């Protein structure tokens, strides 16, 4: 698990511009959440951006390779194929569980700050996992869900309403470890019993139907769920360790 003290130190250094080298908001090629999490994984520069097998790993340490990826997990497919034969790989997924929207003037002055009605839940991870589903049962792959409170900085641009230029982490709210296929079962609410489908799963998790469908497919692949016929046109599921209904 990531060290909350190192995370807090990374946030402090970011606020002091030590990690941004004096560059302003929106000018960084590497965004702030990524920088802080990389520092949290390994604060030493010689353990960051290390070349392995023709690819650059975000962090390398005693636990193997750590890759910070907030979206588009498909970009990791080639890296996983290169890294996993050599060492364990941990994918760190930052979930914005609580987000503040900060509107800035063109000069960088804060104009407004409000809490976003949208936030990520651990189950939203399944939106990203589908492109790398073939690797989820590999014994060397681990995933860490890091729940964050963030500020999203937005600037006005000509011809567009806003441009989202950076997201800055404020604090770590929690973590979930997915070290083996069985661990993914903790993302399925206990209230889901008997036969259930995508609609019931979406309602129980507070997610949309498309995410729910991806979640059910992946949990079946991992052996957490099994298909249990249909209800009308809807595909139904049950927990693999529960008997079918009679």
C-alpha positions, 0 to 999 in steps of 0.5 A, a space after each residue: 500500500 502507498 504511504 499516506 505520509 509520503 503522499 502528504 509530503 508530495 502534496 506539500 512539495 507540490 504546493 511549494 513548487 518543488 515538484 513543478 520546478 517553478 512552472 505554473 498550473 497548466 504548463 506541465 507535461 506531466 500532471 500534478 496527480 501523476 507527479 505526487 503519486 510517483 513521489 509517493 511510490 519512490 521519492 528518489 529520482 533514480 527510481 523514477 522513469 527507468 528503462 526496462 525492456 525498451 519501455 520507460 517505467 514510472 517507478 522501479 523499486 523493491 516491489 517491482 514496477 509501478 505504473 500510475 494510470 488514470 485512464 486509457 489502460 490500453 496504453 499499458 498492454 505493451 508495457 505489461 507484456 514487456 515488464 511482467 516476465 521480468 518483475 511484478 507490476 503494480 498499476 496505481 489508479 487514482 480515483 477522484 472520489 471528491 473533486 473541487 472545480 476551480 475556475 481561473 482567470 486568464 491571469 491565473 486568479 481564482 474566480 470560483 471554487 465549488 464541489 463537483 457533483 461527479 465523483 469516481 467510485 472504486 467500481 469505475 475502475 472496470 471502465 479501464 480494465 477491459 483493454 487489459 483483461 487478459 492480464 488480470 489473472 497474471 500472478 505478477 499483476 497488482 492494482 491499487 485504487 487510491 481514492 483522492 480529494 482533488 482540485 481541478 483547475 479550469 481556464 477559459 479559452 477562445 471558442 470554448 467554454 473551459 479548458 481543464 488544465 490540471 488536477 491537483 491532489 489535496 489528500 488521500 481518502 483511502 486505498 484498495 488493494 487488488 492482488 489476486 482475482 479473489 480481491 476483485 470480489 470486494 468491489 461487489 456490494 454485499 446487498 447483491 445476492 441471489 440472481 441479479 443483472 446489470 440493472 441491479 448492479 448499477 443501482 447497488 454500486 451507484 454507477 451507470 449501466 455500461 460500467 455495470 455491464 463491463 464490471 459483470 463481464 470481468 467478474 465472470 472472467 475472474 471467477 467471482 460471478 457465473 452466468 445464471 440464465 436470462 430474465 426476459 432479454 436480460 443476462 443474469 448472474 450469481 456469485 460463483 460460491 452461491 448455489 443456483 436458485 431453484 
